[in-house]
Amino acid sequence: MVCYVNNTTHEATENQPLAELLAALGQAQTRGLAVAVNDQVVPRAEWPTHAVQPHDRILLIRATQGG
């Protein structure tokens, strides 16, 4: 199944938990990471149960320091 992570095509298994997809991308333990799926923020507590669907648009946003 195809989904899009930051506008890049990625393969995922159907109904794969968001946490597993993030782990496969090396992002599961990243501090300061926010995730939105189809323009809706998914709280970190829901990552293990949020199932990725075909053609979902997933946006990863990492907080940074500086000014």
HELIX and SHEET records of a PDB file:
HELIX    1   1 LEU A   18  ALA A   24  1                                   7    
HELIX    2   2 ARG A   44  GLU A   46  5                                   3    
SHEET    1   A 5 THR A   8  GLU A  11  0                                        
SHEET    2   A 5 VAL A   2  VAL A   5 -1                                        
SHEET    3   A 5 ARG A  57  ARG A  62  1                                        
SHEET    4   A 5 LEU A  33  VAL A  37 -1                                        
SHEET    5   A 5 GLN A  40  VAL A  41 -1                                        
END                                                                             
